[in-house]
Amino acid sequence: MKIRLYITSVSLGVLLLSACDDEMGTVGPTIQPEADKAIVYTDTFQLKASTIKIDSLYARSVYGLLGEFYDPLFGNLKSDYICQFYASEGFRFEHTPIDGKIDSVMLNIFYNRGEWVGDSLAPMEVTVFPVVKQLERNFYTHLNPQDYVDMQNPLGQQAYTPRNLSVSDSIWNLASTDLNYYYPQIKIALPEALGQKFYDETLNHPATFTNQQRFNEFFPGLYVTNTFGSGNITTVSSTAMLIYYRYLTASSSGAIDSVINTYEVFTVTPEVIQLNNFYNTDISHLLEPNDTYAYLKTPAGVFTRLTLPIRDILSCIKERRVNSFYLSLKAMPQEDWEYALAPPAYLLLLPEDSLAGFFSEGKLQNSVTSFVSAQYAALTYDFGNLSPLLKYLAENEPDKEELNFLVVPVEMTTQQTSTSSLVVTSLNHYLKPSGLRLRKDGETLRFQVVSSKSGMD
């Protein structure tokens, strides 16, 4: 039944559940002038929700994930990365190595304490392979490393656990402001010949270091992957290659004074390419139709698709003014087993056909066709008032039957303005492992559209 309300003041908010039909009732003072009255309608509709597989994400970042982890509900995730290294223009070794010889080369993989998922004491092994083909600036995560990497020529490997037991608790727990602060890292010895190749190149072909493109042709990069172990995935904050050598110093008289140990460092920076790879398996059960849950798994696992009945809504509200269309999604609690995946903090609601270019073009939510939820709280993602969406559709796509939205976990960067408010400055795919069950039972996907028109219409 349609509920028709005559409101004596525009500020009054009366919400009554209804279906969309032509039968109306009236309430309110009969002495109110007809032109001053507002007629408010509340119509109820139903969303549809399903789970879809996402094979690839846009993931341009100097951060990476390394490891393998299995979750009883969300399946297995393995992650690794290919990276180039930045060389400053005109690079030269700062000093001359003794006898022109390099001592050693180390690849250091840095991460922050607690920045992992799973068992921090599970034994893992990382192996480094050379990249032998020039990388393309394609930051989607469907890359096949074997197209670029010599998998028959490992450069080094190292066993590790994210919680490095060789570091005492007293050192591990130091604050980052302490001079003795320990930066968690995995150190992998690479061939000394690799460092020698770099030094010899600076002498014999200095033009190699004229620009980044020439350097990439000389050294295309490294592939960093796990080759043993399962139980944790670590978020890599930075990757650096250090070339160690010794040089001689002289006194003021010209006599040899001492031998100094030093190094040159090449790092992964935003100026070069890092390609992250994610491999999800054992997720087919998440894609099976059901009436209870829709799923989210990151990175590059599954998203939730929401289907909005646009034709039903627009045919119902017709020429009325849309006052409100509030949408929130209800989640189930985090699973109760050890190392269960946590939910993401924020979700983006985005038309499915807009996903392809949204992140690669650096777009932000416009609060008209794309919306970011408030921070996850009380098992709820609240998207607020989506009424601008209905106005946009009525003006631009009035004949559209349904609209498919994707629910996309995102990482959000904000900046404080001069008025102390926060504005969103960037949105990126949430690349850390996470898992979520969204409820689709009963009334959880039911929503109301409140619209109005003047009494004289």
C-alpha positions as CSV (number, residue, x, y, z in Angstrom):
1,M,0.0,0.0,0.0
2,K,1.2,3.5,-0.8
3,I,1.4,5.8,2.2
4,R,0.8,9.5,1.5
5,L,1.8,12.0,4.1
6,Y,0.9,15.7,4.3
7,I,3.7,17.3,6.2
8,T,3.2,20.7,7.9
9,S,7.0,21.4,7.9
10,V,9.7,20.4,5.5
11,S,12.0,19.6,8.4
12,L,9.8,16.7,9.6
13,G,11.1,13.3,8.7
14,V,8.4,10.6,8.6
15,L,9.4,7.2,7.3
16,L,6.7,4.6,6.7
17,L,7.2,1.2,5.1
18,S,5.3,0.8,1.8
19,A,5.1,-0.9,-1.5
20,C,4.9,0.9,-4.7
21,D,1.3,1.3,-5.9
22,D,-1.4,3.9,-6.4
23,E,-3.4,3.6,-3.2
24,M,-2.7,6.5,-0.9
25,G,-3.8,7.8,2.5
26,T,-3.5,11.2,4.0
27,V,-2.5,12.5,7.4
28,G,-2.0,16.0,8.8
29,P,-4.0,19.2,9.6
30,T,-6.8,19.9,7.2
31,I,-6.4,23.7,7.7
32,Q,-2.9,23.7,6.2
33,P,-2.9,25.5,2.8
34,E,-2.6,23.0,0.0
35,A,0.4,24.7,-1.7
36,D,2.4,24.6,1.6
37,K,2.0,20.8,2.1
38,A,4.6,18.3,1.1
39,I,3.7,14.7,0.1
40,V,6.3,12.2,1.3
41,Y,6.5,8.7,0.0
42,T,8.5,5.8,1.3
43,D,9.0,2.9,-1.1
44,T,10.8,-0.4,-0.3
45,F,13.0,-2.3,-2.8
46,Q,15.3,-5.3,-2.7
47,L,19.0,-5.6,-3.8
48,K,20.4,-8.8,-5.3
49,A,23.9,-9.9,-4.3
50,S,26.3,-12.4,-5.7
51,T,30.0,-13.3,-5.6
52,I,32.3,-12.9,-8.7
53,K,35.9,-13.9,-9.3
54,I,38.5,-11.2,-9.8
55,D,41.6,-12.5,-11.6
56,S,43.6,-9.3,-11.8
57,L,43.9,-5.9,-10.1
58,Y,45.6,-2.7,-10.9
59,A,48.4,-2.6,-8.4
60,R,51.0,0.0,-9.0
61,S,53.0,0.2,-5.8
62,V,56.5,-0.2,-4.3
63,Y,54.9,-2.4,-1.7
64,G,54.5,-6.1,-2.2
65,L,53.3,-9.3,-0.6
66,L,55.6,-12.3,-0.1
67,G,54.6,-15.7,1.1
68,E,51.8,-18.2,1.0
69,F,48.8,-18.6,3.4
70,Y,45.8,-20.9,3.6
71,D,42.5,-20.0,5.2
72,P,39.8,-22.7,5.8
73,L,37.1,-20.5,4.4
74,F,38.8,-18.2,1.8
75,G,41.2,-20.7,0.4
76,N,44.9,-20.4,-0.5
77,L,46.8,-17.2,-1.5
78,K,50.4,-17.1,-2.8
79,S,52.0,-13.8,-3.5
80,D,55.4,-12.6,-5.0
81,Y,56.7,-9.8,-7.1
82,I,59.0,-8.7,-10.0
83,C,60.9,-5.4,-9.5
84,Q,63.2,-3.0,-11.3
85,F,65.7,-0.9,-9.4
86,Y,66.3,2.9,-9.7
87,A,69.7,4.2,-10.8
88,S,70.4,7.9,-10.5
89,E,71.5,9.7,-13.6
90,G,75.2,9.4,-14.1
91,F,75.7,6.9,-11.3
92,R,79.2,6.1,-10.3
93,F,80.7,4.2,-7.4
94,E,81.5,6.8,-4.8
95,H,84.9,5.2,-4.1
96,T,87.3,2.9,-6.0
97,P,87.2,-0.6,-4.6
98,I,90.5,-2.2,-3.6
99,D,91.9,-3.9,-6.7
100,G,88.7,-3.0,-8.4
101,K,87.0,-6.0,-6.7
102,I,83.5,-6.2,-5.2
103,D,83.2,-8.1,-1.8
104,S,79.5,-9.2,-1.8
105,V,75.9,-8.4,-2.8
106,M,72.8,-8.6,-0.6
107,L,69.2,-8.2,-1.4
108,N,67.4,-6.7,1.6
109,I,63.6,-7.1,1.9
110,F,62.2,-4.7,4.5
111,Y,58.9,-5.0,6.4
112,N,57.3,-3.6,9.5
113,R,56.7,-5.5,12.7
114,G,53.3,-7.1,12.7
115,E,52.8,-6.5,9.0
116,W,52.0,-10.1,8.1
117,V,49.1,-12.5,8.1
118,G,49.4,-15.9,9.6
119,D,51.9,-17.7,11.8
120,S,55.0,-15.4,12.2
121,L,57.1,-18.5,13.2
122,A,56.1,-20.7,10.2
123,P,59.4,-21.5,8.3
124,M,59.5,-20.1,4.8
125,E,62.1,-19.9,2.0
126,V,62.5,-17.1,-0.5
127,T,64.3,-17.4,-3.8
128,V,65.5,-14.7,-6.2
129,F,65.7,-15.2,-10.0
130,P,67.0,-12.8,-12.7
131,V,64.6,-11.0,-15.0
132,V,65.9,-11.5,-18.6
133,K,63.2,-9.7,-20.6
134,Q,62.2,-6.0,-20.4
135,L,59.2,-5.4,-18.3
136,E,56.1,-3.6,-19.6
137,R,54.4,-0.9,-17.7
138,N,51.3,-3.0,-17.1
139,F,50.5,-3.0,-13.4
140,Y,47.8,-5.6,-13.5
141,T,48.4,-8.7,-11.4
142,H,47.8,-11.3,-14.1
143,L,51.5,-11.4,-15.2
144,N,53.1,-14.7,-15.8
145,P,56.6,-14.4,-14.4
146,Q,57.9,-17.2,-16.6
147,D,57.5,-14.9,-19.6
148,Y,60.2,-12.6,-18.2
149,V,62.3,-14.6,-15.8
150,D,65.1,-17.2,-16.1
151,M,63.6,-19.8,-13.7
152,Q,66.6,-22.2,-14.3
153,N,69.1,-19.7,-12.8
154,P,68.4,-18.9,-9.2
155,L,70.6,-16.1,-7.8
156,G,70.1,-16.8,-4.1
157,Q,67.7,-18.1,-1.5
158,Q,67.2,-17.7,2.2
159,A,65.1,-19.4,4.9
160,Y,63.2,-17.0,7.2
161,T,60.4,-16.4,9.6
162,P,58.7,-13.0,9.8
163,R,59.5,-12.9,13.5
164,N,63.2,-13.2,13.3
165,L,64.2,-15.3,16.3
166,S,67.8,-14.3,16.0
167,V,66.8,-10.8,17.2
168,S,66.2,-10.6,21.0
169,D,62.8,-9.4,22.3
170,S,64.6,-6.4,23.9
171,I,65.8,-5.3,20.4
172,W,62.7,-6.3,18.5
173,N,60.5,-4.3,20.8
174,L,62.5,-1.0,20.6
175,A,60.5,2.0,19.5
176,S,61.3,3.4,16.0
177,T,62.7,6.5,17.6
178,D,65.5,4.5,19.4
179,L,69.0,4.7,17.9
180,N,69.2,0.9,18.1
181,Y,65.9,0.3,16.4
182,Y,65.9,-2.9,14.4
183,Y,64.3,-2.7,10.9
184,P,62.9,-6.2,10.2
185,Q,64.3,-7.6,7.0
186,I,65.1,-10.7,5.0
187,K,68.7,-10.7,3.7
188,I,69.5,-12.8,0.7
189,A,73.0,-13.2,-0.6
190,L,73.4,-12.7,-4.3
191,P,76.4,-13.6,-6.5
192,E,79.4,-11.5,-6.0
193,A,79.7,-11.5,-9.8
194,L,76.5,-9.5,-10.1
195,G,78.1,-6.6,-8.1
196,Q,81.3,-6.9,-10.1
197,K,79.2,-6.6,-13.3
198,F,77.8,-3.3,-12.0
199,Y,81.2,-1.9,-11.2
200,D,82.8,-2.9,-14.4
201,E,79.8,-1.4,-16.3
202,T,80.5,2.0,-14.7
203,L,84.0,1.9,-16.0
204,N,83.6,0.3,-19.4
205,H,80.1,1.6,-20.5
206,P,79.3,4.7,-18.4
207,A,76.5,5.6,-20.9
208,T,74.5,2.7,-19.4
209,F,73.8,5.0,-16.4
210,T,72.7,8.0,-18.6
211,N,69.1,7.3,-17.9
212,Q,66.7,4.7,-16.4
213,Q,65.8,3.1,-19.7
214,R,69.4,2.3,-20.5
215,F,70.0,1.0,-17.0
216,N,66.9,-1.3,-17.3
217,E,68.3,-2.7,-20.5
218,F,71.5,-3.5,-18.7
219,F,69.7,-4.9,-15.6
220,P,66.0,-5.7,-16.1
221,G,65.3,-6.6,-12.5
222,L,64.7,-9.5,-10.1
223,Y,61.9,-11.9,-9.3
224,V,61.3,-12.5,-5.6
225,T,59.2,-15.6,-4.8
226,N,58.6,-18.2,-2.1
227,T,59.8,-21.7,-3.0
228,F,59.2,-23.4,0.3
229,G,56.7,-23.1,3.2
230,S,53.2,-22.0,3.8
231,G,51.7,-20.3,6.7
232,N,52.2,-16.5,6.4
233,I,52.3,-13.6,4.0
234,T,54.4,-10.6,4.8
235,T,53.8,-7.1,3.5
236,V,57.1,-5.8,2.0
237,S,57.6,-2.1,2.6
238,S,60.8,-1.7,0.5
239,T,63.4,-3.7,-1.5
240,A,67.0,-2.8,-1.8
241,M,70.1,-4.3,-3.4
242,L,73.4,-3.5,-1.7
243,I,76.8,-3.9,-3.3
244,Y,79.5,-4.1,-0.7
245,Y,83.2,-3.3,-1.2
246,R,86.3,-1.8,0.6
247,Y,88.4,1.1,-0.3
248,L,91.6,2.7,0.9
249,T,92.0,6.1,2.5
250,A,95.2,8.1,2.6
251,S,96.6,10.4,5.3
252,S,97.6,14.0,4.6
253,S,101.1,12.8,3.8
254,G,99.7,10.5,1.1
255,A,100.4,7.3,3.0
256,I,97.7,4.6,3.2
257,D,95.7,5.3,6.3
258,S,92.9,2.7,6.6
259,V,90.6,0.4,4.9
260,I,86.9,1.4,4.9
261,N,83.9,-0.9,4.3
262,T,81.1,0.7,2.4
263,Y,78.3,-0.1,-0.1
264,E,76.3,1.3,-3.0
265,V,72.5,0.8,-2.9
266,F,69.9,0.4,-5.6
267,T,66.2,0.5,-4.4
268,V,62.7,0.0,-5.8
269,T,61.1,3.4,-6.1
270,P,57.9,4.8,-7.7
271,E,59.9,5.8,-10.8
272,V,60.5,2.1,-11.7
273,I,58.2,-0.9,-12.2
274,Q,57.2,-3.3,-9.5
275,L,54.7,-6.0,-10.6
276,N,52.8,-7.8,-7.9
277,N,51.5,-11.3,-8.5
278,F,48.6,-12.9,-6.6
279,Y,47.5,-16.5,-7.0
280,N,44.2,-17.5,-5.4
281,T,43.2,-21.2,-5.3
282,D,40.5,-23.2,-3.5
283,I,37.9,-20.5,-3.9
284,S,35.3,-22.2,-6.1
285,H,33.0,-22.8,-3.2
286,L,32.8,-19.0,-2.7
287,L,31.3,-18.7,-6.2
288,E,28.5,-21.2,-5.7
289,P,25.0,-19.6,-5.6
290,N,23.5,-19.3,-2.1
291,D,20.9,-17.3,-0.2
292,T,22.9,-16.5,2.8
293,Y,26.2,-14.8,2.0
294,A,28.2,-12.9,-0.6
295,Y,32.0,-12.9,-0.2
296,L,35.0,-10.6,-0.5
297,K,38.6,-11.8,-0.5
298,T,41.7,-9.7,-1.2
299,P,43.9,-9.3,-3.0
300,A,42.5,-10.3,-6.4
301,G,40.2,-13.0,-5.1
302,V,36.5,-12.4,-5.2
303,F,34.2,-9.3,-5.0
304,T,30.6,-8.9,-4.2
305,R,28.2,-7.7,-7.0
306,L,25.1,-5.8,-6.0
307,T,22.2,-5.4,-8.5
308,L,20.0,-2.4,-8.1
309,P,16.5,-2.5,-9.6
310,I,16.7,0.8,-11.4
311,R,13.6,0.5,-13.6
312,D,11.4,-0.4,-10.6
313,I,12.7,2.5,-8.6
314,L,12.4,5.1,-11.3
315,S,9.0,4.0,-12.5
316,C,7.8,4.2,-8.9
317,I,9.1,7.6,-7.9
318,K,8.4,9.2,-11.3
319,E,8.8,13.0,-11.1
320,R,9.2,13.2,-7.4
321,R,12.2,14.6,-5.6
322,V,14.4,11.9,-4.0
323,N,15.1,12.8,-0.4
324,S,17.1,9.9,0.7
325,F,18.3,6.4,-0.2
326,Y,20.5,5.1,2.6
327,L,22.5,2.0,2.0
328,S,24.5,-0.1,4.4
329,L,25.9,-3.6,4.2
330,K,25.9,-6.0,7.1
331,A,28.9,-8.4,7.7
332,M,29.4,-11.5,9.7
333,P,32.0,-11.4,12.5
334,Q,35.6,-12.4,11.8
335,E,36.0,-16.2,11.8
336,D,37.0,-17.6,15.2
337,W,39.9,-19.8,14.2
338,E,43.6,-18.8,14.6
339,Y,45.0,-16.4,12.0
340,A,41.5,-15.8,10.5
341,L,41.5,-13.1,7.8
342,A,40.4,-9.7,9.1
343,P,37.8,-7.5,7.2
344,P,39.0,-4.5,5.2
345,A,38.4,-1.1,6.7
346,Y,36.7,0.6,3.7
347,L,34.6,-0.5,0.8
348,L,34.0,1.3,-2.5
349,L,30.7,1.0,-4.3
350,L,31.4,1.3,-8.0
351,P,29.5,0.5,-11.3
352,E,30.9,-2.7,-12.6
353,D,31.7,-1.3,-16.0
354,S,33.7,1.5,-14.4
355,L,36.2,-0.8,-12.6
356,A,38.6,-1.1,-15.6
357,G,39.8,2.5,-15.6
358,F,38.9,3.7,-12.1
359,F,42.2,2.9,-10.3
360,S,44.6,3.1,-13.3
361,E,43.4,6.7,-13.9
362,G,43.7,7.7,-10.3
363,K,40.0,8.5,-9.8
364,L,38.2,9.3,-6.6
365,Q,34.7,8.6,-5.4
366,N,32.4,11.3,-6.8
367,S,29.4,10.6,-4.4
368,V,27.2,10.5,-7.5
369,T,28.0,7.1,-9.1
370,S,30.7,5.9,-6.8
371,F,30.7,5.9,-3.0
372,V,33.1,5.0,-0.2
373,S,31.8,3.6,3.0
374,A,32.5,4.9,6.5
375,Q,35.1,2.9,8.4
376,Y,33.9,-0.6,9.2
377,A,32.2,-0.6,12.6
378,A,29.7,-2.8,14.4
379,L,29.7,-5.3,11.6
380,T,28.4,-2.6,9.2
381,Y,29.7,-0.7,6.2
382,D,27.6,2.5,5.9
383,F,27.6,4.2,2.5
384,G,25.3,7.1,3.6
385,N,22.7,8.8,1.4
386,L,22.9,7.6,-2.3
387,S,20.1,9.8,-3.5
388,P,22.4,11.6,-6.0
389,L,22.7,8.3,-7.8
390,L,19.0,8.1,-8.5
391,K,18.9,11.7,-9.7
392,Y,21.8,10.9,-12.1
393,L,20.1,7.8,-13.4
394,A,16.8,9.5,-13.9
395,E,18.5,12.2,-16.0
396,N,21.0,10.1,-17.9
397,E,19.8,6.4,-18.0
398,P,16.0,6.4,-17.4
399,D,15.5,3.3,-19.4
400,K,18.1,1.2,-17.7
401,E,16.6,-2.0,-16.1
402,E,19.2,-2.9,-13.6
403,L,22.6,-1.5,-12.5
404,N,25.4,-3.8,-11.3
405,F,27.7,-2.4,-8.7
406,L,30.9,-4.0,-7.4
407,V,31.8,-3.8,-3.7
408,V,35.6,-3.3,-3.8
409,P,37.9,-3.2,-0.7
410,V,40.0,-0.1,-0.9
411,E,42.9,1.6,0.9
412,M,42.2,5.3,1.4
413,T,44.7,8.2,1.8
414,T,43.3,11.4,3.4
415,Q,44.6,14.9,4.0
416,Q,43.5,17.4,6.6
417,T,42.3,20.7,5.2
418,S,42.7,24.2,6.7
419,T,39.3,23.7,8.3
420,S,40.4,20.5,10.0
421,S,38.2,18.3,7.8
422,L,39.6,15.3,6.0
423,V,39.5,15.0,2.2
424,V,40.3,11.8,0.3
425,T,43.5,12.2,-1.8
426,S,43.8,8.7,-3.3
427,L,42.0,5.4,-3.5
428,N,43.7,2.1,-4.3
429,H,42.8,-1.5,-4.2
430,Y,43.3,-3.0,-0.8
431,L,46.2,-5.3,-1.4
432,K,46.6,-6.9,2.0
433,P,45.0,-10.3,2.7
434,S,41.5,-10.0,4.0
435,G,38.2,-11.9,4.0
436,L,34.6,-11.0,4.6
437,R,31.1,-12.5,4.5
438,L,28.4,-10.0,3.7
439,R,24.9,-11.0,4.7
440,K,22.2,-11.3,2.1
441,D,19.5,-13.0,4.2
442,G,16.1,-11.6,5.1
443,E,15.9,-7.9,5.2
444,T,19.6,-7.2,5.1
445,L,19.5,-6.2,1.4
446,R,16.2,-4.4,1.6
447,F,16.3,-0.6,1.3
448,Q,14.0,2.3,1.3
449,V,13.7,5.3,-1.0
450,V,12.1,8.4,0.5
451,S,10.8,10.9,-2.1
452,S,8.4,13.8,-2.0
453,K,6.4,16.3,-4.1
454,S,4.4,19.4,-3.3
455,G,0.8,19.1,-2.5
456,M,-0.2,21.0,-5.7
457,D,1.6,18.6,-8.1
